């Protein structure tokens, strides 16, 4: 094994990624108000390898570090000159080995749905949706220093990495009529894969990181009817509206981890799994715990020395579900002709329900199994109006259109 010459392409471009797609719709019953429409479709969808390509520009030949001990500020030009070296041995860098004929990942998707009209302005739809991921990018690591002293850690791509998604989706929709518009959807689904990130150590088939079994979404928009009669009453009561948004779902899985280890046989590096202790509850409940629940540390143990994976299934424990109600009240103030002033007051997390997010998954941590952040902080945003899961907040807006 050796390093490819500077300027070598990471892999050769493929020109035969053929992605056909087909959709069919059939009006099975066309009587007005009770129409029945059956739809089916399927196709192939290719993904890009942009994320994987960026890995090749982050290690050997592109990055260098230097430690300055006892140096004074400001640094001299010589101290700031940190050369990027590509000379043997490469043991201080991680090297990524790309397949010469890397094949792009793709997904096979298919679905069938039945839409039933419930009058002239309402419809109910039931759908089955499925997807099979193929040739997914499973970046792995191995230490090959015992085989080749010029190298330390080498990243490579495992083959045969797949995923599967199955879902039943139900939707009720009412088009805008008499000032009222409603949409509500429910999804029961199951997502399985061998690693939900491009780099997962080690690959193990189980529930995907984003596997949400039950997901309910609802939205309502209501333009209040105009008041007839009194001019004063109409001036106070006309042009009002309200909007409601409901979000409710069950919990995401949590990927538990033990200690970092290296397989002495292959050099592969992993975070060890955990063993399940029989007859010990996996969760503990009580008001003394954040969110009223923690993962019980006594329900798990580290595997024996040298054992890579424990007997605990991947992603079989779960964190916290989420439910949140957002509401807004709005009013239009006609001023003249097309000049209108719009007022809107919005409240996020109406009931101020605490929603917990990140749970410490590392068994050797003191906070193992406990929620350490609310959901909005876990997702990387603090403002409630831009991210689900924050404390109750309000927002007011005025907008002038002409």
C-alpha contacts under 8 A as a table, 3 or more apart, distances in Angstrom:
res1	aa1	res2	aa2	distance
1	X	148	X	7.75
4	X	8	X	6.45
5	X	8	X	5.87
9	X	12	X	6.79
10	X	53	X	7.41
10	X	56	X	7.47
10	X	98	X	6.14
10	X	99	X	7.94
10	X	100	X	7.19
11	X	98	X	6.59
11	X	99	X	6.38
11	X	100	X	4.67
11	X	101	X	5.77
11	X	102	X	5.99
12	X	100	X	6.06
12	X	101	X	5.55
12	X	102	X	7.13
13	X	101	X	7.61
14	X	17	X	6.96
14	X	101	X	7.71
14	X	103	X	7.25
17	X	46	X	7.49
18	X	44	X	7.97
19	X	43	X	6.86
19	X	44	X	4.77
19	X	45	X	5.95
19	X	46	X	7.03
20	X	43	X	5.62
20	X	44	X	5.87
21	X	41	X	7.53
21	X	42	X	5.78
21	X	43	X	3.92
21	X	44	X	6.31
22	X	41	X	5.48
22	X	42	X	5.60
22	X	43	X	6.18
23	X	39	X	7.43
23	X	40	X	5.82
23	X	41	X	4.10
23	X	42	X	6.59
24	X	39	X	5.63
24	X	40	X	5.31
24	X	41	X	6.10
25	X	37	X	6.90
25	X	38	X	5.74
25	X	39	X	4.34
25	X	40	X	6.57
26	X	37	X	5.65
26	X	38	X	5.20
26	X	39	X	6.36
27	X	30	X	6.34
27	X	35	X	7.41
27	X	36	X	5.96
27	X	37	X	4.49
27	X	38	X	6.46
28	X	35	X	7.60
28	X	36	X	5.40
28	X	37	X	5.67
28	X	38	X	6.84
29	X	34	X	7.41
29	X	35	X	5.11
29	X	36	X	4.84
29	X	37	X	7.09
30	X	34	X	7.19
30	X	35	X	4.72
30	X	36	X	6.67
31	X	34	X	5.69
31	X	35	X	5.51
32	X	35	X	6.04
32	X	119	X	7.77
32	X	120	X	7.13
33	X	117	X	5.91
33	X	118	X	6.19
33	X	119	X	4.08
33	X	120	X	4.70
34	X	116	X	6.63
34	X	117	X	4.80
34	X	118	X	5.89
34	X	119	X	6.13
34	X	120	X	7.94
35	X	116	X	6.00
35	X	117	X	5.19
36	X	114	X	7.16
36	X	115	X	5.74
36	X	116	X	4.73
36	X	117	X	6.45
37	X	114	X	5.86
37	X	115	X	5.12
37	X	116	X	6.63
38	X	112	X	7.49
38	X	113	X	5.81
38	X	114	X	4.63
38	X	115	X	6.38
39	X	112	X	5.62
39	X	113	X	5.20
39	X	114	X	6.46
40	X	110	X	7.61
40	X	111	X	5.61
40	X	112	X	4.18
40	X	113	X	6.36
41	X	110	X	5.60
41	X	111	X	5.44
41	X	112	X	6.51
42	X	108	X	7.47
42	X	109	X	5.29
42	X	110	X	3.91
42	X	111	X	6.28
43	X	108	X	5.97
43	X	109	X	5.46
43	X	110	X	6.53
44	X	106	X	6.83
44	X	107	X	5.75
44	X	108	X	4.84
44	X	109	X	6.38
45	X	106	X	5.49
45	X	107	X	5.17
45	X	108	X	6.60
45	X	109	X	7.64
46	X	104	X	6.74
46	X	105	X	6.00
46	X	106	X	4.17
46	X	107	X	6.38
47	X	104	X	6.38
47	X	105	X	5.50
47	X	106	X	5.68
47	X	107	X	7.91
48	X	51	X	7.95
48	X	104	X	6.44
48	X	105	X	7.32
49	X	52	X	5.30
49	X	53	X	6.05
49	X	104	X	6.53
49	X	105	X	7.85
50	X	53	X	4.98
50	X	54	X	6.31
51	X	54	X	5.36
51	X	55	X	6.99
52	X	55	X	5.38
52	X	56	X	7.41
52	X	137	X	7.75
52	X	198	X	7.44
53	X	56	X	5.59
53	X	57	X	7.47
54	X	57	X	5.45
54	X	58	X	6.87
55	X	58	X	5.40
55	X	59	X	7.35
55	X	96	X	7.45
56	X	59	X	6.56
56	X	96	X	6.34
57	X	60	X	7.85
57	X	61	X	7.85
57	X	62	X	5.93
58	X	62	X	5.92
58	X	63	X	6.42
59	X	62	X	5.72
59	X	63	X	5.79
59	X	93	X	6.38
59	X	94	X	6.00
59	X	95	X	6.49
59	X	96	X	7.89
60	X	63	X	6.51
60	X	85	X	7.99
60	X	86	X	6.65
60	X	90	X	7.75
60	X	93	X	5.81
60	X	94	X	6.68
60	X	95	X	6.11
61	X	84	X	6.12
61	X	85	X	6.49
61	X	86	X	5.64
62	X	84	X	6.67
63	X	84	X	6.12
64	X	82	X	6.63
64	X	83	X	6.80
64	X	84	X	5.25
64	X	85	X	7.53
65	X	82	X	6.78
66	X	82	X	6.59
68	X	71	X	5.77
68	X	79	X	7.74
71	X	75	X	7.48
72	X	75	X	6.56
75	X	79	X	5.91
75	X	80	X	6.52
76	X	79	X	5.20
76	X	80	X	6.40
77	X	80	X	5.11
77	X	81	X	6.25
78	X	81	X	5.16
79	X	82	X	7.24
86	X	90	X	7.34
87	X	90	X	6.87
88	X	150	X	5.95
89	X	92	X	7.92
89	X	149	X	7.22
89	X	150	X	4.27
89	X	151	X	6.29
90	X	93	X	5.62
90	X	94	X	7.79
90	X	95	X	7.90
90	X	150	X	5.62
90	X	151	X	5.06
90	X	152	X	6.74
91	X	94	X	7.45
91	X	145	X	7.81
91	X	149	X	7.82
91	X	150	X	6.34
91	X	151	X	4.77
91	X	152	X	4.27
91	X	153	X	7.09
92	X	152	X	7.05
93	X	152	X	7.27
93	X	153	X	7.26
94	X	152	X	6.98
94	X	153	X	5.10
94	X	154	X	5.77
94	X	155	X	7.10
95	X	151	X	7.90
95	X	153	X	6.51
95	X	154	X	4.86
95	X	155	X	6.09
96	X	154	X	5.70
96	X	155	X	4.51
96	X	156	X	6.02
97	X	154	X	6.93
97	X	155	X	6.02
97	X	156	X	5.17
97	X	157	X	7.72
98	X	102	X	7.13
98	X	156	X	6.64
98	X	157	X	7.24
99	X	102	X	4.99
99	X	157	X	7.69
103	X	135	X	7.35
104	X	135	X	7.01
104	X	136	X	7.91
105	X	133	X	7.44
105	X	134	X	5.84
105	X	135	X	4.65
105	X	136	X	4.97
105	X	137	X	6.99
106	X	133	X	5.99
106	X	134	X	5.41
106	X	135	X	6.61
106	X	136	X	7.38
107	X	131	X	6.41
107	X	132	X	5.41
107	X	133	X	4.32
107	X	134	X	5.91
108	X	131	X	5.51
108	X	132	X	5.05
108	X	133	X	6.46
108	X	134	X	7.84
109	X	129	X	7.71
109	X	130	X	5.81
109	X	131	X	4.30
109	X	132	X	6.47
110	X	129	X	6.19
110	X	130	X	5.54
110	X	131	X	6.48
111	X	127	X	7.06
111	X	128	X	5.45
111	X	129	X	4.41
111	X	130	X	6.19
112	X	127	X	5.71
112	X	128	X	5.42
112	X	129	X	6.81
113	X	125	X	6.83
113	X	126	X	5.54
113	X	127	X	4.02
113	X	128	X	6.25
114	X	125	X	5.59
114	X	126	X	5.42
114	X	127	X	6.45
115	X	123	X	6.72
115	X	124	X	5.71
115	X	125	X	4.24
115	X	126	X	6.59
116	X	123	X	5.52
116	X	124	X	5.25
116	X	125	X	6.25
117	X	120	X	7.13
117	X	121	X	7.86
117	X	122	X	5.93
117	X	123	X	4.19
117	X	124	X	6.37
118	X	121	X	7.25
118	X	122	X	5.03
118	X	123	X	5.15
118	X	124	X	7.12
119	X	122	X	5.76
119	X	123	X	7.56
121	X	174	X	5.68
121	X	175	X	5.43
121	X	176	X	7.68
121	X	177	X	7.15
122	X	172	X	7.48
122	X	173	X	5.71
122	X	174	X	4.37
122	X	175	X	6.40
123	X	172	X	5.95
123	X	173	X	5.49
123	X	174	X	6.63
124	X	170	X	7.49
124	X	171	X	5.73
124	X	172	X	4.63
124	X	173	X	6.54
125	X	170	X	5.76
125	X	171	X	5.12
125	X	172	X	6.52
126	X	168	X	7.36
126	X	169	X	5.80
126	X	170	X	4.65
126	X	171	X	6.57
127	X	168	X	5.83
127	X	169	X	5.02
127	X	170	X	6.43
128	X	166	X	7.60
128	X	167	X	5.84
128	X	168	X	4.87
128	X	169	X	6.36
129	X	165	X	7.97
129	X	166	X	6.00
129	X	167	X	5.22
129	X	168	X	6.55
129	X	169	X	7.56
130	X	164	X	7.58
130	X	165	X	5.35
130	X	166	X	4.54
130	X	167	X	6.30
131	X	164	X	5.85
131	X	165	X	5.09
131	X	166	X	6.80
132	X	162	X	7.28
132	X	163	X	5.72
132	X	164	X	4.67
132	X	165	X	6.50
133	X	136	X	6.66
133	X	162	X	5.18
133	X	163	X	4.70
133	X	164	X	6.24
134	X	160	X	7.36
134	X	161	X	6.64
134	X	162	X	4.90
134	X	163	X	6.93
135	X	159	X	6.68
135	X	160	X	5.85
135	X	161	X	5.67
135	X	162	X	6.36
136	X	159	X	7.87
136	X	160	X	7.47
136	X	161	X	5.14
136	X	162	X	5.90
136	X	163	X	7.98
137	X	157	X	6.59
137	X	158	X	7.40
137	X	159	X	7.98
137	X	161	X	6.97
137	X	198	X	5.44
137	X	199	X	7.79
138	X	157	X	5.55
138	X	158	X	5.43
138	X	159	X	7.39
138	X	161	X	6.39
138	X	195	X	7.21
138	X	197	X	7.71
138	X	198	X	5.39
138	X	199	X	5.79
138	X	200	X	6.59
138	X	203	X	7.53
139	X	155	X	6.49
139	X	156	X	5.71
139	X	157	X	4.76
139	X	158	X	6.46
139	X	198	X	5.83
139	X	199	X	4.49
139	X	200	X	6.55
140	X	155	X	5.44
140	X	156	X	5.39
140	X	157	X	6.05
140	X	158	X	6.68
140	X	199	X	6.41
140	X	200	X	6.82
140	X	201	X	6.37
140	X	202	X	7.36
140	X	268	X	7.73
141	X	153	X	6.53
141	X	154	X	5.62
141	X	155	X	4.45
141	X	156	X	6.35
141	X	201	X	7.74
141	X	268	X	5.65
141	X	269	X	5.85
142	X	153	X	5.58
142	X	154	X	5.40
142	X	155	X	6.53
142	X	266	X	7.12
142	X	267	X	4.84
142	X	268	X	3.99
142	X	269	X	5.84
143	X	146	X	7.81
143	X	151	X	7.82
143	X	152	X	5.27
143	X	153	X	4.44
143	X	154	X	6.19
143	X	266	X	7.87
143	X	267	X	4.61
143	X	268	X	6.24
143	X	269	X	7.40
144	X	147	X	5.26
144	X	148	X	5.96
144	X	149	X	7.59
144	X	151	X	6.38
144	X	152	X	5.78
144	X	153	X	6.58
144	X	154	X	7.11
144	X	267	X	6.22
145	X	148	X	5.00
145	X	149	X	4.63
145	X	150	X	6.90
145	X	151	X	5.46
145	X	152	X	5.00
145	X	153	X	7.73
146	X	149	X	6.28
148	X	151	X	5.97
149	X	152	X	7.34
151	X	154	X	7.36
158	X	161	X	7.04
161	X	193	X	7.93
161	X	194	X	6.45
162	X	193	X	6.08
162	X	194	X	6.63
163	X	191	X	7.50
163	X	192	X	5.59
163	X	193	X	4.12
163	X	194	X	6.80
164	X	191	X	5.80
164	X	192	X	5.17
164	X	193	X	6.33
165	X	189	X	7.26
165	X	190	X	5.83
165	X	191	X	4.47
165	X	192	X	6.43
166	X	189	X	5.58
166	X	190	X	5.54
166	X	191	X	6.68
167	X	187	X	6.64
167	X	188	X	5.56
167	X	189	X	4.05
167	X	190	X	6.51
168	X	187	X	5.72
168	X	188	X	5.24
168	X	189	X	6.31
169	X	185	X	7.17
169	X	186	X	5.83
169	X	187	X	4.49
169	X	188	X	6.54
170	X	185	X	5.51
170	X	186	X	5.17
170	X	187	X	6.39
171	X	183	X	7.30
171	X	184	X	5.68
171	X	185	X	4.24
171	X	186	X	6.48
172	X	182	X	7.81
172	X	183	X	5.69
172	X	184	X	5.23
172	X	185	X	6.36
173	X	181	X	7.90
173	X	182	X	5.74
173	X	183	X	4.42
173	X	184	X	6.52
174	X	177	X	7.97
174	X	180	X	7.88
174	X	181	X	5.47
174	X	182	X	4.96
174	X	183	X	6.27
175	X	180	X	7.70
175	X	181	X	5.34
175	X	182	X	6.93
176	X	179	X	6.08
176	X	180	X	5.42
176	X	181	X	4.46
176	X	182	X	7.82
177	X	180	X	5.54
177	X	181	X	6.75
179	X	221	X	7.88
179	X	222	X	5.46
179	X	223	X	4.61
179	X	224	X	6.65
179	X	225	X	7.22
180	X	220	X	7.48
180	X	221	X	5.90
180	X	222	X	4.55
180	X	223	X	6.40
181	X	220	X	5.84
181	X	221	X	5.18
181	X	222	X	6.43
182	X	218	X	7.74
182	X	219	X	5.83
182	X	220	X	4.57
182	X	221	X	6.47
183	X	218	X	5.80
183	X	219	X	5.29
183	X	220	X	6.57
184	X	216	X	7.57
184	X	217	X	5.72
184	X	218	X	4.16
184	X	219	X	6.24
185	X	216	X	5.88
185	X	217	X	5.30
185	X	218	X	6.32
186	X	214	X	7.33
186	X	215	X	5.67
186	X	216	X	4.54
186	X	217	X	6.46
187	X	213	X	7.67
187	X	214	X	5.81
187	X	215	X	5.17
187	X	216	X	6.61
188	X	213	X	5.35
188	X	214	X	4.87
188	X	215	X	6.71
189	X	211	X	7.59
189	X	212	X	6.71
189	X	213	X	4.96
189	X	214	X	6.74
190	X	207	X	7.68
190	X	211	X	5.96
190	X	212	X	6.93
190	X	213	X	5.86
191	X	207	X	6.05
191	X	208	X	5.41
191	X	210	X	7.40
191	X	211	X	5.08
191	X	212	X	7.83
192	X	205	X	7.04
192	X	206	X	5.51
192	X	207	X	4.60
192	X	208	X	4.86
192	X	211	X	7.48
193	X	196	X	6.58
193	X	204	X	7.93
193	X	205	X	5.45
193	X	206	X	5.85
193	X	207	X	6.41
193	X	208	X	5.36
194	X	203	X	5.26
194	X	204	X	4.80
194	X	205	X	3.99
194	X	206	X	6.29
194	X	208	X	7.60
195	X	198	X	7.49
195	X	199	X	7.70
195	X	200	X	5.47
195	X	203	X	5.69
195	X	204	X	6.62
195	X	205	X	7.13
195	X	208	X	7.03
195	X	209	X	7.99
196	X	200	X	7.27
196	X	208	X	5.90
196	X	209	X	5.85
196	X	210	X	7.91
197	X	200	X	5.84
200	X	203	X	6.05
201	X	269	X	7.16
201	X	270	X	5.00
201	X	271	X	6.55
202	X	269	X	7.83
202	X	270	X	5.53
202	X	271	X	7.26
204	X	314	X	6.83
205	X	314	X	7.09
206	X	313	X	7.01
206	X	314	X	5.21
206	X	315	X	6.50
206	X	316	X	7.96
207	X	211	X	6.22
207	X	253	X	7.34
207	X	314	X	6.65
207	X	315	X	5.52
207	X	316	X	7.05
208	X	211	X	5.10
208	X	253	X	7.54
208	X	315	X	7.20
209	X	252	X	6.75
209	X	253	X	5.75
209	X	254	X	7.07
209	X	255	X	7.38
209	X	315	X	7.09
210	X	252	X	6.00
210	X	253	X	7.13
211	X	252	X	6.01
211	X	253	X	6.72
212	X	215	X	6.90
212	X	249	X	7.19
212	X	250	X	6.08
212	X	251	X	6.31
212	X	252	X	5.68
213	X	249	X	7.92
213	X	250	X	6.42
213	X	251	X	7.97
214	X	249	X	5.54
214	X	250	X	5.53
215	X	247	X	7.97
215	X	248	X	6.04
215	X	249	X	4.29
215	X	250	X	6.67
216	X	246	X	7.81
216	X	247	X	6.13
216	X	248	X	5.11
216	X	249	X	5.98
217	X	245	X	7.73
217	X	246	X	5.72
217	X	247	X	4.96
217	X	248	X	6.48
218	X	245	X	5.76
218	X	246	X	4.88
218	X	247	X	6.66
219	X	243	X	7.45
219	X	244	X	5.65
219	X	245	X	4.59
219	X	246	X	6.32
220	X	243	X	5.55
220	X	244	X	5.10
220	X	245	X	6.61
221	X	241	X	7.50
221	X	242	X	5.96
221	X	243	X	4.44
221	X	244	X	6.57
222	X	241	X	5.53
222	X	242	X	5.34
222	X	243	X	6.34
223	X	239	X	7.46
223	X	240	X	6.24
223	X	241	X	4.27
223	X	242	X	6.60
224	X	238	X	7.56
224	X	239	X	7.08
224	X	240	X	5.60
224	X	241	X	5.40
224	X	242	X	7.79
225	X	238	X	7.29
225	X	239	X	7.98
226	X	234	X	7.12
226	X	237	X	7.18
226	X	238	X	5.05
226	X	239	X	6.98
227	X	230	X	7.94
227	X	233	X	7.14
227	X	234	X	5.17
227	X	237	X	6.56
227	X	238	X	6.19
228	X	231	X	7.97
228	X	234	X	6.61
229	X	233	X	7.80
229	X	234	X	7.37
230	X	233	X	5.21
230	X	234	X	6.12
231	X	234	X	5.08
231	X	235	X	6.12
232	X	235	X	5.10
232	X	236	X	6.47
233	X	236	X	5.20
233	X	237	X	6.00
234	X	237	X	5.11
234	X	238	X	5.29
235	X	238	X	5.98
237	X	240	X	6.76
239	X	331	X	5.44
239	X	332	X	5.40
239	X	333	X	7.32
240	X	329	X	7.53
240	X	330	X	5.84
240	X	331	X	4.45
240	X	332	X	6.85
241	X	329	X	5.94
241	X	330	X	5.18
241	X	331	X	6.14
242	X	327	X	7.43
242	X	328	X	5.67
242	X	329	X	4.53
242	X	330	X	6.10
243	X	327	X	5.67
243	X	328	X	5.15
243	X	329	X	6.55
244	X	325	X	7.27
244	X	326	X	5.87
244	X	327	X	4.54
244	X	328	X	6.57
245	X	325	X	5.74
245	X	326	X	5.03
245	X	327	X	6.28
246	X	323	X	7.54
246	X	324	X	6.08
246	X	325	X	4.79
246	X	326	X	6.60
247	X	322	X	7.57
247	X	323	X	5.36
247	X	324	X	5.24
247	X	325	X	6.43
248	X	321	X	7.67
248	X	322	X	5.58
248	X	323	X	4.07
248	X	324	X	6.50
249	X	321	X	5.71
249	X	322	X	5.48
249	X	323	X	6.44
250	X	320	X	7.19
250	X	321	X	4.27
250	X	322	X	6.53
251	X	318	X	5.83
251	X	319	X	5.44
251	X	320	X	4.75
251	X	321	X	3.95
251	X	322	X	7.15
252	X	318	X	5.71
252	X	319	X	5.95
252	X	320	X	7.05
252	X	321	X	7.25
253	X	315	X	5.10
253	X	316	X	6.52
253	X	317	X	5.76
253	X	318	X	4.25
253	X	319	X	6.24
254	X	315	X	5.31
254	X	316	X	7.38
254	X	317	X	5.80
254	X	318	X	5.40
254	X	319	X	6.38
254	X	359	X	7.54
254	X	361	X	6.70
255	X	314	X	6.49
255	X	315	X	4.97
255	X	317	X	7.81
255	X	361	X	6.37
256	X	273	X	7.04
256	X	274	X	7.40
256	X	314	X	7.63
256	X	315	X	7.17
256	X	361	X	4.74
256	X	362	X	6.07
256	X	363	X	7.14
257	X	271	X	5.94
257	X	272	X	6.13
257	X	273	X	5.45
257	X	274	X	6.82
257	X	361	X	6.10
257	X	362	X	4.93
257	X	363	X	6.09
258	X	271	X	5.88
258	X	272	X	4.82
258	X	273	X	5.41
258	X	274	X	6.13
258	X	302	X	6.44
258	X	362	X	5.96
258	X	363	X	5.32
258	X	364	X	6.58
259	X	271	X	5.37
259	X	272	X	5.37
259	X	273	X	7.96
259	X	363	X	7.90
259	X	364	X	7.27
260	X	269	X	7.25
260	X	270	X	5.71
260	X	271	X	4.26
260	X	272	X	6.05
261	X	269	X	5.85
261	X	270	X	5.58
261	X	271	X	6.07
261	X	272	X	6.42
261	X	306	X	7.88
261	X	308	X	7.34
262	X	267	X	5.81
262	X	268	X	5.66
262	X	269	X	4.38
262	X	270	X	6.37
263	X	266	X	5.68
263	X	267	X	5.00
263	X	268	X	5.22
263	X	269	X	6.25
263	X	270	X	7.90
263	X	306	X	7.07
263	X	308	X	7.19
264	X	267	X	5.49
264	X	268	X	7.83
264	X	306	X	7.86
270	X	308	X	7.23
271	X	308	X	7.70
272	X	302	X	7.87
272	X	303	X	7.57
272	X	307	X	7.59
272	X	308	X	5.04
272	X	309	X	5.54
272	X	310	X	7.17
273	X	302	X	7.25
273	X	303	X	7.15
273	X	308	X	6.55
273	X	309	X	4.53
273	X	310	X	4.62
273	X	311	X	7.60
273	X	312	X	7.08
274	X	300	X	6.20
274	X	301	X	5.75
274	X	302	X	5.12
274	X	303	X	6.01
274	X	309	X	6.88
274	X	310	X	4.46
274	X	311	X	6.53
274	X	312	X	5.65
275	X	300	X	5.45
275	X	301	X	5.15
275	X	302	X	6.05
275	X	303	X	6.03
275	X	310	X	4.64
275	X	311	X	4.90
275	X	312	X	5.18
276	X	299	X	5.92
276	X	300	X	4.70
276	X	301	X	6.58
276	X	310	X	7.92
276	X	311	X	6.45
276	X	312	X	5.46
277	X	280	X	6.14
277	X	298	X	7.41
277	X	299	X	4.97
277	X	300	X	5.30
277	X	301	X	6.81
278	X	299	X	7.45
280	X	298	X	7.13
280	X	299	X	5.21
281	X	284	X	7.12
281	X	296	X	6.95
281	X	299	X	6.23
282	X	295	X	5.91
282	X	296	X	5.28
282	X	299	X	5.44
282	X	317	X	7.94
283	X	293	X	6.68
283	X	294	X	5.69
283	X	295	X	4.59
283	X	296	X	5.04
284	X	293	X	5.67
284	X	294	X	5.43
284	X	295	X	6.33
284	X	296	X	5.78
285	X	289	X	7.17
285	X	292	X	5.52
285	X	293	X	4.50
285	X	294	X	6.67
286	X	289	X	5.82
286	X	292	X	4.95
286	X	293	X	6.27
287	X	290	X	7.42
287	X	291	X	7.59
287	X	292	X	4.95
287	X	293	X	7.92
288	X	292	X	6.78
289	X	292	X	4.83
289	X	293	X	5.57
289	X	294	X	6.42
289	X	370	X	7.46
290	X	293	X	6.49
290	X	294	X	7.52
290	X	356	X	7.77
290	X	370	X	6.86
290	X	371	X	5.92
290	X	372	X	7.81
291	X	320	X	7.85
291	X	354	X	7.65
291	X	355	X	7.58
291	X	356	X	6.32
291	X	371	X	7.33
293	X	370	X	7.68
294	X	369	X	5.30
294	X	370	X	5.08
294	X	371	X	7.36
295	X	368	X	7.54
295	X	369	X	4.31
295	X	370	X	6.66
296	X	299	X	5.51
296	X	300	X	7.70
296	X	369	X	6.71
297	X	300	X	5.77
297	X	301	X	7.98
297	X	363	X	7.35
297	X	368	X	7.06
297	X	369	X	7.02
298	X	301	X	7.43
302	X	310	X	7.43
303	X	307	X	5.88
303	X	308	X	7.45
303	X	309	X	7.29
303	X	310	X	5.59
304	X	307	X	5.57
307	X	310	X	7.27
312	X	316	X	7.77
313	X	316	X	5.78
315	X	318	X	7.32
319	X	357	X	7.28
319	X	358	X	7.80
319	X	359	X	6.69
320	X	355	X	7.61
320	X	356	X	6.22
320	X	357	X	6.53
321	X	355	X	7.74
322	X	355	X	5.98
322	X	356	X	7.87
322	X	389	X	7.42
323	X	353	X	7.91
323	X	355	X	7.58
324	X	348	X	7.96
324	X	349	X	5.28
324	X	350	X	7.35
324	X	351	X	7.73
324	X	353	X	7.20
324	X	388	X	7.62
324	X	389	X	7.34
325	X	348	X	6.80
325	X	349	X	5.18
325	X	350	X	5.47
325	X	351	X	7.11
326	X	346	X	7.50
326	X	347	X	5.78
326	X	348	X	4.56
326	X	349	X	5.48
326	X	350	X	5.72
327	X	346	X	5.88
327	X	347	X	5.40
327	X	348	X	6.68
327	X	350	X	6.89
328	X	344	X	6.91
328	X	345	X	5.48
328	X	346	X	4.12
328	X	347	X	6.10
329	X	344	X	5.84
329	X	345	X	5.31
329	X	346	X	6.52
330	X	342	X	7.36
330	X	343	X	5.49
330	X	344	X	4.27
330	X	345	X	6.29
331	X	342	X	6.01
331	X	343	X	5.26
331	X	344	X	6.58
332	X	340	X	6.66
332	X	341	X	5.86
332	X	342	X	4.57
332	X	343	X	6.26
333	X	340	X	5.63
333	X	341	X	4.97
333	X	342	X	6.21
333	X	343	X	7.88
334	X	337	X	7.61
334	X	338	X	7.66
334	X	339	X	6.40
334	X	340	X	4.49
334	X	341	X	6.39
335	X	338	X	7.81
335	X	339	X	5.48
335	X	340	X	5.47
335	X	341	X	7.11
336	X	339	X	5.08
336	X	340	X	7.15
338	X	401	X	7.50
338	X	402	X	5.28
339	X	400	X	7.27
339	X	401	X	5.79
339	X	402	X	4.40
340	X	400	X	5.85
340	X	401	X	5.38
340	X	402	X	6.48
341	X	398	X	6.97
341	X	399	X	5.79
341	X	400	X	4.57
341	X	401	X	6.51
342	X	398	X	5.61
342	X	399	X	5.02
342	X	400	X	6.18
342	X	401	X	7.81
343	X	396	X	7.65
343	X	397	X	5.90
343	X	398	X	4.78
343	X	399	X	6.67
344	X	396	X	5.79
344	X	397	X	5.22
344	X	398	X	6.58
345	X	394	X	7.24
345	X	395	X	5.87
345	X	396	X	4.55
345	X	397	X	6.55
346	X	394	X	5.55
346	X	395	X	5.13
346	X	396	X	6.34
347	X	350	X	5.90
347	X	392	X	7.06
347	X	393	X	5.79
347	X	394	X	4.43
347	X	395	X	6.50
348	X	384	X	6.59
348	X	385	X	6.28
348	X	391	X	7.91
348	X	392	X	5.49
348	X	393	X	5.41
348	X	394	X	6.31
349	X	352	X	5.18
349	X	353	X	6.69
349	X	384	X	8.00
349	X	389	X	7.54
349	X	390	X	7.24
349	X	391	X	6.52
349	X	392	X	4.79
349	X	393	X	7.11
350	X	353	X	7.85
350	X	392	X	6.07
351	X	392	X	7.25
352	X	391	X	5.72
352	X	392	X	4.79
353	X	391	X	7.37
353	X	392	X	7.91
354	X	374	X	7.56
354	X	389	X	7.40
354	X	390	X	7.53
354	X	391	X	6.80
355	X	374	X	5.82
355	X	375	X	5.80
355	X	389	X	5.32
355	X	390	X	7.16
356	X	371	X	6.47
356	X	373	X	6.20
356	X	374	X	4.14
356	X	375	X	4.96
356	X	389	X	7.41
357	X	371	X	6.48
357	X	372	X	7.61
357	X	373	X	5.66
357	X	374	X	4.86
357	X	375	X	3.88
357	X	376	X	7.47
357	X	377	X	7.75
357	X	378	X	5.71
358	X	371	X	5.60
358	X	372	X	6.03
358	X	373	X	5.43
358	X	374	X	6.99
358	X	375	X	6.83
358	X	378	X	5.52
359	X	368	X	7.58
359	X	369	X	5.87
359	X	370	X	5.28
359	X	371	X	4.19
359	X	372	X	6.01
359	X	373	X	7.54
360	X	365	X	7.67
360	X	367	X	6.21
360	X	368	X	4.98
360	X	369	X	5.37
360	X	370	X	5.86
360	X	371	X	6.54
360	X	372	X	6.96
361	X	368	X	5.80
361	X	369	X	6.00
362	X	365	X	5.57
362	X	368	X	5.75
362	X	369	X	7.91
363	X	368	X	5.47
363	X	369	X	7.82
364	X	368	X	7.05
365	X	368	X	5.21
367	X	370	X	5.70
367	X	372	X	7.99
371	X	374	X	7.72
373	X	377	X	6.08
373	X	378	X	6.02
374	X	377	X	5.52
374	X	378	X	6.27
374	X	389	X	6.66
374	X	390	X	6.90
375	X	378	X	4.99
375	X	379	X	6.35
375	X	388	X	7.00
375	X	389	X	4.73
375	X	390	X	6.74
376	X	379	X	5.25
376	X	380	X	6.58
376	X	381	X	5.74
376	X	382	X	5.98
376	X	383	X	7.75
376	X	384	X	7.10
376	X	387	X	5.71
376	X	388	X	5.66
376	X	389	X	4.67
376	X	390	X	5.20
377	X	380	X	5.19
377	X	381	X	5.65
377	X	382	X	5.71
377	X	390	X	7.72
378	X	381	X	7.72
379	X	387	X	7.71
381	X	384	X	7.95
381	X	386	X	7.29
381	X	387	X	6.17
382	X	386	X	8.00
382	X	387	X	7.28
382	X	390	X	7.23
383	X	386	X	5.61
383	X	387	X	6.37
383	X	390	X	7.15
384	X	387	X	5.09
384	X	388	X	6.18
384	X	389	X	6.88
384	X	390	X	4.85
384	X	391	X	6.75
384	X	392	X	7.38
384	X	393	X	6.62
385	X	388	X	7.54
385	X	393	X	7.55
385	X	395	X	7.94
387	X	390	X	7.19
